[in-house]
Amino acid sequence: MVTDPASAPVAATGPATGPATGPATGPATGPHFRHDEEGTPAAAWSRALADHAMPDLDLADLDTAGLGRLVVVGAHPDDETLGAGGLVHLAGRVGWDVLVVSATAGEGSHPVSPTHDPGALATRRRGELEQAAALLAPRAEVVCLGHPDGGLADLEEALVAAIVDAVGDAGERTLLAAPWRHDGHPDHEAVGRAAAVAARRTDARLVEYPVWMWHWGAAQDVPWPDARGVRLDAGAREAKRAAVAAHASQVAPLSDQPGDEVLLGPSLLAHFDRDVELVLESAAPAGDDALDRVHRDRDDPWDVDGWYERRKRAITLASLPRERYGHVLEVGCSVGALAVDLAARCDDLLALDSSEAAVEAARTRLAGADHVVVRRAEVPAQWPEGRFDLVSVSEVGYFLSPRALGELVSRAWESLAPEGHLLLCHWRHDLVGWPLDGPAVHDAFLVNGAQLLAEHHDPDFVLHVLGRAS
């Protein structure tokens, strides 16, 4: 895919469901509940937890596995404390770096309050968030993104970008905790979906914590094979109780006037005063259709006939040491603009892209070229068999996680013929929503003792042609 990704989407989006404001109700297509109505008794959940053995999520084991950082994201201030407060405390206690991220300031919790307008409530809840985090883990960093309370389902792309940025380049060391994607509140589910995409892009280890499920759900609603238990000792439970109490705007009335009633009463809070926190860890990968959407939404998302793209393709083709190649593999063909040029320089071309929409566009563009095959494939997992005289990896490496990029580097070198060439060309500016950039992608290939055959540094892109070390 030789493209200009400056306008690439920052994330995949999920369906927008449920009401637009406040925690009072669940999504229109999911469980219906109100916070002020009787829900599932805490005793029923105690029996369910006793009946289902869960493996522990033990920080000592995670530390041995190389993790040492916790990023907890929530939709509103108090989510982090209710669903994962014990985990935050334990991580801080053993010396992990802890970052708490709240997508909103929770200004929609009391929409008809006579004493607090949304701005005042947002200020108060931000302060409660910082106080609660300090009680759980004194060295924790706290970030409030300030997105509108009740509107997160329309902001998943921005959420993914923010969570990717929060994880940064430490994905393989990071445990990422987020609301469960089926928690029943549209804001919670939006943050959960965004976190799942961010975990896929950064290689962070994802666990999801339920909050409202305890109120509306029952044992049959829990995917027990995914359940893990975070065991809380007396110190962790006391720290969590203190942090819950710090969210005073939610656990106590704002005033004695109508509209200022308590949101989280004793029966609700009982669900979070246990010696174990349940988190869910699914083995199923998160769907991330950002690149497919950009091809579905626009016939030519990269402006392949514009001057930037035409010039870049000309430099790319001029940099190839040979006039003609035998077998060529293009990884990330997009709509097929570079594939047309490569097809004129080879005996046969296999062009791959993960987007079905891109594959259809490329097939149309290359119709009649009998020596070209365009195929949908997820690389590096679906890497093709065979040896190639030229492998092109252009404008696609940074759309992989760091771990996947490492595997792609290995696959590319392994499939290269003894005298073959590896072509790399990438946009060199930062991308929003992905942890890698063009120079980082090229560095991953250059550390393998590669022979440098051609190199071009442009203000907007970097190009390398590599061969095996002599």
Backbone torsions as a table, in degrees:
resi	resn	phi	psi	omega
1	MET	NA	95.8	175.0
2	VAL	-89.9	99.9	-169.4
3	THR	-140.0	167.1	169.7
4	ASP	-103.3	102.8	-174.4
5	PRO	-84.7	15.4	-176.2
6	ALA	-60.4	-29.7	-179.5
7	SER	-103.8	19.4	-179.1
8	ALA	-64.8	151.2	177.7
9	PRO	-67.8	151.3	-178.2
10	VAL	-90.5	-12.4	-179.2
11	ALA	-172.5	168.7	171.7
12	ALA	-85.0	152.6	177.8
13	THR	-117.2	149.9	176.2
14	GLY	-107.0	179.7	-178.5
15	PRO	-68.7	138.5	175.0
16	ALA	-83.2	119.2	-177.5
17	THR	-131.2	159.3	168.8
18	GLY	82.9	-180.0	-177.5
19	PRO	-72.5	160.4	-175.1
20	ALA	-90.3	-8.8	-174.3
21	THR	-134.7	144.8	163.6
22	GLY	64.0	167.5	-178.7
23	PRO	-92.8	12.2	-170.5
24	ALA	-73.4	-27.3	-175.0
25	THR	-133.5	161.6	177.8
26	GLY	-93.1	179.1	-177.0
27	PRO	-67.7	150.3	-175.2
28	ALA	-62.9	-27.4	-177.3
29	THR	-100.1	2.0	-177.7
30	GLY	-121.5	-153.2	-179.5
31	PRO	-64.5	141.2	177.7
32	HIS	-101.3	126.7	-179.7
33	PHE	-154.7	161.4	171.0
34	ARG	-128.3	143.6	-178.6
35	HIS	-66.5	-26.1	-174.9
36	ASP	-96.7	12.1	174.9
37	GLU	-109.0	156.6	-178.6
38	GLU	-64.5	132.4	178.8
39	GLY	-115.6	-160.3	179.7
40	THR	-66.5	127.6	-178.9
41	PRO	-64.4	147.1	178.2
42	ALA	-59.9	-33.6	-179.6
43	ALA	-63.0	-35.3	178.7
44	ALA	-64.7	-39.7	177.7
45	TRP	-70.5	-33.1	177.0
46	SER	-61.8	-41.0	177.8
47	ARG	-66.2	-41.5	-179.2
48	ALA	-63.9	-41.3	179.3
49	LEU	-66.5	-35.6	178.1
50	ALA	-69.1	-29.6	-177.2
51	ASP	-82.2	-13.3	-175.8
52	HIS	-121.9	110.8	177.7
53	ALA	-71.6	133.1	179.7
54	MET	-123.1	135.2	170.8
55	PRO	-65.0	149.6	-178.4
56	ASP	-80.0	144.7	165.4
57	LEU	-97.5	97.0	-172.1
58	ASP	-102.7	125.4	-177.1
59	LEU	-65.6	-28.5	177.1
60	ALA	-64.7	-40.9	177.1
61	ASP	-66.2	-40.7	178.9
62	LEU	-65.4	-37.3	178.5
63	ASP	-63.6	-40.8	177.3
64	THR	-63.6	-33.1	179.7
65	ALA	-78.6	-0.1	175.5
66	GLY	103.6	0.0	177.6
67	LEU	-83.7	151.5	179.3
68	GLY	-163.2	19.6	-176.2
69	ARG	-145.5	138.0	179.2
70	LEU	-121.8	126.0	171.3
71	VAL	-116.6	117.4	179.3
72	VAL	-110.8	122.4	177.6
73	VAL	-113.4	145.0	177.1
74	GLY	-138.2	163.7	176.8
75	ALA	-79.7	-38.1	-176.5
76	HIS	-136.3	153.5	170.4
77	PRO	-55.8	131.5	-178.0
78	ASP	105.8	-21.6	176.8
79	ASP	-58.3	-45.1	-177.0
80	GLU	-61.9	-35.7	-178.4
81	THR	-77.3	-46.9	-178.2
82	LEU	-64.0	-49.8	-172.9
83	GLY	-84.2	-29.5	-172.7
84	ALA	-142.7	22.4	-178.2
85	GLY	-60.9	-40.2	177.7
86	GLY	-63.9	-41.3	177.6
87	LEU	-61.9	-42.4	178.3
88	VAL	-60.5	-44.9	-179.0
89	HIS	-63.3	-46.8	-178.2
90	LEU	-63.3	-39.6	179.4
91	ALA	-64.7	-44.1	178.3
92	GLY	-65.0	-35.2	-176.6
93	ARG	-68.3	-32.2	-180.0
94	VAL	-91.2	4.3	173.7
95	GLY	95.7	10.2	176.6
96	TRP	-70.8	151.8	167.2
97	ASP	-72.7	132.8	-176.7
98	VAL	-124.9	129.0	175.3
99	LEU	-125.1	125.6	177.7
100	VAL	-109.5	125.0	-177.8
101	VAL	-121.9	124.8	173.8
102	SER	-112.0	128.2	-176.7
103	ALA	-68.8	-35.2	-179.6
104	THR	-125.9	168.8	172.6
105	ALA	-92.1	2.5	175.9
106	GLY	71.4	28.3	-175.3
107	GLU	-71.0	-8.7	-178.3
108	GLY	-96.1	9.8	-174.3
109	SER	-70.1	-30.3	179.5
110	HIS	-127.4	77.4	-170.9
111	PRO	-66.3	-20.6	180.0
112	VAL	-118.1	26.4	179.9
113	SER	-61.2	131.6	176.3
114	PRO	-83.2	-9.0	-174.9
115	THR	-113.3	-19.3	-176.9
116	HIS	-131.4	115.0	170.7
117	ASP	-77.8	170.2	-176.2
118	PRO	-56.3	-38.3	179.8
119	GLY	-64.1	-43.6	179.7
120	ALA	-66.3	-40.3	179.6
121	LEU	-66.4	-39.2	177.8
122	ALA	-60.9	-44.2	179.3
123	THR	-61.9	-43.5	-179.4
124	ARG	-64.5	-43.4	-175.6
125	ARG	-73.1	-30.1	172.7
126	ARG	-61.6	-43.7	178.1
127	GLY	-63.1	-39.8	177.1
128	GLU	-64.3	-38.4	177.9
129	LEU	-60.2	-46.5	-179.2
130	GLU	-65.9	-39.9	179.3
131	GLN	-65.5	-44.5	-179.4
132	ALA	-63.7	-42.8	179.6
133	ALA	-62.8	-39.5	179.4
134	ALA	-65.6	-34.5	177.0
135	LEU	-69.8	-32.8	-179.8
136	LEU	-79.5	-46.5	-177.2
137	ALA	-147.0	99.0	-171.2
138	PRO	-55.4	-28.7	-178.5
139	ARG	-95.0	7.8	-177.4
140	ALA	-66.6	142.4	172.5
141	GLU	-91.7	142.8	-176.9
142	VAL	-125.3	132.3	178.0
143	VAL	-131.2	131.1	172.0
144	CYS	-114.7	118.9	-175.2
145	LEU	-73.9	-25.0	176.2
146	GLY	76.9	21.0	175.1
147	HIS	-71.0	158.7	-176.7
148	PRO	-67.6	130.3	176.7
149	ASP	-63.1	126.5	-179.7
150	GLY	92.5	-4.2	-176.7
151	GLY	-118.7	19.3	-172.2
152	LEU	-72.9	-24.0	-179.4
153	ALA	-63.2	-21.3	178.0
154	ASP	-94.2	3.7	-173.1
155	LEU	-126.8	26.9	-174.0
156	GLU	-65.1	-33.4	178.4
157	GLU	-62.0	-45.1	178.3
158	ALA	-65.7	-36.2	178.1
159	LEU	-64.5	-44.4	178.1
160	VAL	-58.6	-46.6	-178.9
161	ALA	-59.8	-42.4	-178.9
162	ALA	-67.0	-39.2	-179.2
163	ILE	-72.6	-39.0	174.1
164	VAL	-58.3	-43.5	179.2
165	ASP	-64.7	-37.4	179.4
166	ALA	-66.5	-40.4	177.9
167	VAL	-71.3	-39.9	177.7
168	GLY	65.4	-144.0	-177.7
169	ASP	-94.4	15.2	-179.8
170	ALA	-107.0	30.8	-174.3
171	GLY	-57.5	-43.8	-176.7
172	GLU	-70.1	-11.8	177.0
173	ARG	-102.4	0.9	-167.7
174	THR	-108.9	131.5	165.6
175	LEU	-95.7	120.5	-178.3
176	LEU	-106.8	120.1	179.6
177	ALA	-112.5	133.1	-174.9
178	ALA	-146.9	162.5	176.6
179	PRO	-60.0	148.7	179.2
180	TRP	-63.3	137.8	-178.0
181	ARG	-68.3	-8.0	178.9
182	HIS	-124.5	34.0	-173.5
183	ASP	-74.6	-14.0	176.7
184	GLY	97.9	-8.2	176.1
185	HIS	-113.0	130.3	-174.1
186	PRO	-61.1	-35.9	177.2
187	ASP	-66.2	-43.9	179.2
188	HIS	-61.2	-44.4	-176.4
189	GLU	-68.5	-35.0	177.4
190	ALA	-64.2	-44.2	177.6
191	VAL	-64.8	-39.2	178.5
192	GLY	-62.8	-43.4	177.9
193	ARG	-64.0	-42.0	-180.0
194	ALA	-63.8	-40.8	178.9
195	ALA	-64.6	-37.2	179.1
196	ALA	-63.8	-41.1	177.2
197	VAL	-66.6	-43.5	179.8
198	ALA	-62.0	-38.9	178.0
199	ALA	-63.3	-39.7	178.6
200	ARG	-63.7	-39.3	-176.8
201	ARG	-76.3	-25.6	-173.5
202	THR	-108.7	-9.3	-175.6
203	ASP	71.8	17.0	173.4
204	ALA	-69.5	153.4	176.5
205	ARG	-90.2	122.4	-171.8
206	LEU	-102.0	131.8	165.2
207	VAL	-126.7	148.5	-177.3
208	GLU	-120.1	136.8	-178.2
209	TYR	-114.0	132.5	174.9
210	PRO	-81.7	150.5	173.5
211	VAL	-125.2	-65.6	-177.3
212	TRP	-77.1	-17.2	177.4
213	MET	-56.7	-36.6	-179.9
214	TRP	-61.6	-25.9	-177.6
215	HIS	-84.0	-45.8	-173.9
216	TRP	-100.6	-16.2	-168.4
217	GLY	-94.9	-178.7	176.3
218	ALA	-144.6	174.9	-172.7
219	ALA	-55.2	-36.1	-177.7
220	GLN	-69.5	-11.2	179.3
221	ASP	-86.3	-7.4	-177.0
222	VAL	-94.2	128.2	172.1
223	PRO	-78.2	83.6	-169.9
224	TRP	-58.4	-33.1	176.4
225	PRO	-60.5	-23.2	178.8
226	ASP	-90.5	-6.7	-171.4
227	ALA	-77.1	138.6	175.3
228	ARG	-131.5	149.6	-179.0
229	GLY	-110.7	129.1	172.6
230	VAL	-99.6	109.2	-173.9
231	ARG	-81.8	128.4	-175.7
232	LEU	-109.2	124.4	173.7
233	ASP	-82.3	-177.5	-175.1
234	ALA	-61.4	-39.8	-179.9
235	GLY	-64.3	-41.1	179.3
236	ALA	-66.5	-39.3	-179.9
237	ARG	-66.5	-40.2	179.0
238	GLU	-66.0	-40.9	178.5
239	ALA	-63.6	-39.1	179.8
240	LYS	-67.9	-41.1	178.0
241	ARG	-60.4	-42.1	179.3
242	ALA	-65.1	-38.4	179.7
243	ALA	-68.7	-39.2	176.1
244	VAL	-60.1	-44.7	-179.4
245	ALA	-64.1	-26.2	179.6
246	ALA	-66.8	-23.4	176.4
247	HIS	-84.4	61.5	-170.5
248	ALA	-64.3	-30.0	-179.5
249	SER	-67.1	-16.6	-178.4
250	GLN	-105.1	-31.6	-174.4
251	VAL	-99.2	-2.5	176.1
252	ALA	-140.7	156.6	178.3
253	PRO	-64.0	145.8	173.1
254	LEU	-68.9	-33.4	176.0
255	SER	-163.2	-175.5	177.7
256	ASP	-92.6	12.0	-178.4
257	GLN	-93.3	151.8	176.4
258	PRO	-58.1	137.4	-176.9
259	GLY	98.2	-11.4	179.7
260	ASP	-112.0	21.6	-175.3
261	GLU	-66.1	159.6	177.4
262	VAL	-65.5	140.7	178.3
263	LEU	-95.1	-41.6	-177.4
264	LEU	-111.4	92.7	-178.9
265	GLY	-82.0	178.7	-175.8
266	PRO	-57.1	-39.5	-177.7
267	SER	-66.9	-34.8	175.9
268	LEU	-71.0	-45.4	-176.6
269	LEU	-66.5	-23.6	178.8
270	ALA	-59.9	-27.9	179.7
271	HIS	-66.0	-20.9	-173.3
272	PHE	-108.6	6.5	179.8
273	ASP	-108.9	66.1	-178.4
274	ARG	-124.6	169.9	176.0
275	ASP	-90.5	11.6	176.5
276	VAL	-147.6	138.0	169.9
277	GLU	-104.8	133.3	178.0
278	LEU	-93.6	129.1	171.8
279	VAL	-127.5	159.1	-176.1
280	LEU	-119.1	132.4	-179.3
281	GLU	-128.5	102.2	-176.5
282	SER	-91.0	139.7	176.4
283	ALA	-81.9	-13.2	-178.4
284	ALA	-73.7	130.9	179.6
285	PRO	-69.7	149.6	178.0
286	ALA	-75.2	140.4	175.5
287	GLY	-73.1	131.5	179.6
288	ASP	-134.6	94.2	-173.5
289	ASP	-103.4	25.4	-174.9
290	ALA	-57.7	-46.4	-177.1
291	LEU	-72.4	-31.3	176.0
292	ASP	-68.6	-38.9	179.7
293	ARG	-64.2	-39.1	-178.1
294	VAL	-65.9	-29.8	176.3
295	HIS	-79.8	-31.2	177.1
296	ARG	-71.1	-36.1	-174.0
297	ASP	-78.4	-25.3	-176.5
298	ARG	-137.8	134.1	179.4
299	ASP	-64.2	-35.2	-179.3
300	ASP	-133.4	77.6	-172.8
301	PRO	-67.3	-19.2	-174.9
302	TRP	-110.0	4.3	179.7
303	ASP	54.1	58.1	-171.9
304	VAL	-67.3	-16.5	177.4
305	ASP	-96.8	2.9	176.2
306	GLY	-75.3	167.5	-174.4
307	TRP	-63.1	-41.7	-179.4
308	TYR	-56.6	-50.7	-177.0
309	GLU	-68.5	-41.4	-179.9
310	ARG	-63.6	-43.5	178.7
311	ARG	-63.6	-43.7	-178.7
312	LYS	-63.6	-40.6	177.4
313	ARG	-65.0	-39.0	179.4
314	ALA	-62.5	-43.6	178.0
315	ILE	-65.7	-39.4	178.8
316	THR	-60.1	-50.0	-177.5
317	LEU	-66.8	-37.5	179.5
318	ALA	-68.8	-20.9	-177.9
319	SER	-83.0	-14.3	-179.2
320	LEU	-69.7	127.6	-175.6
321	PRO	-67.2	-24.5	-177.4
322	ARG	-109.5	149.4	176.0
323	GLU	-73.1	-32.9	-176.2
324	ARG	-143.2	145.1	179.2
325	TYR	-123.0	160.2	175.9
326	GLY	-82.6	-88.0	-178.2
327	HIS	-96.6	126.6	-176.7
328	VAL	-124.3	138.4	175.2
329	LEU	-119.2	126.1	173.2
330	GLU	-112.3	119.7	178.6
331	VAL	-96.0	118.8	-179.2
332	GLY	82.4	64.4	-174.2
333	CYS	-79.7	-14.8	-176.4
334	SER	51.2	-129.5	-175.0
335	VAL	-85.4	3.0	170.6
336	GLY	93.9	14.5	-177.9
337	ALA	-65.7	-48.8	177.5
338	LEU	-69.2	-32.8	179.8
339	ALA	-59.0	-36.1	177.7
340	VAL	-60.5	-43.3	-179.4
341	ASP	-70.9	-41.6	178.6
342	LEU	-64.9	-34.9	-179.8
343	ALA	-61.1	-29.9	179.1
344	ALA	-77.4	-7.4	-176.2
345	ARG	-117.6	14.3	-175.7
346	CYS	-148.0	166.2	177.9
347	ASP	-81.3	-37.9	174.6
348	ASP	-152.5	147.6	-175.2
349	LEU	-131.4	130.8	171.0
350	LEU	-111.3	115.6	-178.1
351	ALA	-109.9	127.9	-176.3
352	LEU	-119.2	147.3	170.5
353	ASP	-154.2	149.2	-179.7
354	SER	-80.9	-15.1	-177.3
355	SER	-93.3	123.5	177.0
356	GLU	-63.8	-37.8	178.6
357	ALA	-64.4	-40.1	177.7
358	ALA	-65.2	-41.5	179.3
359	VAL	-61.1	-42.7	178.8
360	GLU	-62.9	-41.8	179.6
361	ALA	-65.9	-41.1	-179.7
362	ALA	-66.5	-39.2	178.4
363	ARG	-62.7	-39.0	177.5
364	THR	-64.6	-44.2	-178.7
365	ARG	-64.6	-32.9	-175.5
366	LEU	-100.9	12.4	-179.3
367	ALA	-57.0	134.5	179.7
368	GLY	96.0	-13.5	177.1
369	ALA	-88.1	94.1	-172.3
370	ASP	-67.0	-21.9	-178.0
371	HIS	-92.6	12.9	179.9
372	VAL	-117.4	133.2	173.9
373	VAL	-120.3	126.3	176.3
374	VAL	-109.8	128.2	-172.4
375	ARG	-139.3	142.9	172.8
376	ARG	-81.0	131.0	179.6
377	ALA	-157.3	142.5	173.2
378	GLU	-94.9	110.6	177.9
379	VAL	-99.7	146.8	8.9
380	PRO	-88.7	-4.3	-173.7
381	ALA	-60.7	-37.3	-177.6
382	GLN	-107.4	49.2	-178.8
383	TRP	-69.4	137.0	-177.0
384	PRO	-75.4	155.6	176.5
385	GLU	-79.6	162.5	174.8
386	GLY	106.0	172.5	177.5
387	ARG	-110.5	147.4	-175.8
388	PHE	-129.9	143.1	178.1
389	ASP	-81.6	-22.4	175.5
390	LEU	-144.3	129.5	173.7
391	VAL	-118.9	121.0	179.6
392	SER	-105.1	123.5	175.8
393	VAL	-125.3	95.8	-172.0
394	SER	-128.9	129.3	176.2
395	GLU	53.4	34.7	-179.0
396	VAL	-136.4	-21.9	-173.9
397	GLY	-61.4	-33.6	-177.8
398	TYR	-81.6	-1.3	172.7
399	PHE	-91.6	13.7	175.1
400	LEU	-112.1	159.2	171.7
401	SER	-73.6	161.3	178.2
402	PRO	-55.6	-40.3	179.6
403	ARG	-66.3	-42.6	179.1
404	ALA	-65.8	-36.4	177.2
405	LEU	-63.2	-41.8	177.4
406	GLY	-58.8	-39.5	177.9
407	GLU	-69.1	-38.7	178.3
408	LEU	-62.5	-40.7	177.6
409	VAL	-57.8	-46.7	179.7
410	SER	-62.8	-44.0	-179.3
411	ARG	-63.1	-42.2	-178.1
412	ALA	-62.8	-45.9	179.7
413	TRP	-67.3	-38.4	-179.5
414	GLU	-65.0	-32.9	-176.4
415	SER	-89.8	-1.7	-178.1
416	LEU	-81.2	131.8	176.4
417	ALA	-61.4	157.1	-175.5
418	PRO	-51.7	-37.5	179.1
419	GLU	-106.8	22.4	-175.7
420	GLY	-78.9	169.4	-178.8
421	HIS	-123.7	147.1	178.0
422	LEU	-116.1	121.6	-177.2
423	LEU	-105.0	126.5	178.0
424	LEU	-126.5	133.5	175.5
425	CYS	-150.3	120.6	-175.5
426	HIS	-143.2	145.8	169.8
427	TRP	-56.7	135.0	-171.5
428	ARG	-101.8	2.6	179.1
429	HIS	-93.2	168.3	179.7
430	ASP	-68.2	144.0	173.5
431	LEU	-106.6	137.6	177.5
432	VAL	-82.4	124.6	175.2
433	GLY	100.0	-1.8	175.9
434	TRP	-131.9	147.1	-174.8
435	PRO	-81.7	-16.1	-175.5
436	LEU	-102.7	160.4	170.5
437	ASP	-130.9	177.0	-175.0
438	GLY	-58.6	-52.1	178.8
439	PRO	-56.6	-37.5	178.5
440	ALA	-64.7	-38.2	177.8
441	VAL	-62.6	-46.1	-178.9
442	HIS	-66.4	-37.6	177.3
443	ASP	-59.8	-35.1	179.7
444	ALA	-63.1	-33.6	177.9
445	PHE	-81.5	-32.5	-172.9
446	LEU	-75.7	-14.9	-178.4
447	VAL	-83.1	2.9	-175.6
448	ASN	-97.7	26.3	179.3
449	GLY	67.5	31.4	-176.0
450	ALA	-73.3	149.7	173.2
451	GLN	-88.1	123.0	-178.4
452	LEU	-84.2	116.7	-177.6
453	LEU	-102.9	-32.0	178.3
454	ALA	-154.7	146.9	-177.9
455	GLU	-148.4	135.5	178.1
456	HIS	-142.3	124.1	177.2
457	HIS	-112.8	116.2	-178.9
458	ASP	-113.1	155.7	175.7
459	PRO	-54.3	-27.3	-175.1
460	ASP	-110.8	-19.3	-179.6
461	PHE	-148.3	161.4	176.9
462	VAL	-124.9	139.2	-176.2
463	LEU	-130.6	137.1	173.1
464	HIS	-136.0	142.4	165.6
465	VAL	-117.4	123.1	-173.6
466	LEU	-119.8	151.9	171.7
467	GLY	-130.2	172.2	177.5
468	ARG	-67.2	148.2	179.0
469	ALA	-61.8	134.7	-178.7
470	SER	-74.6	NA	NA
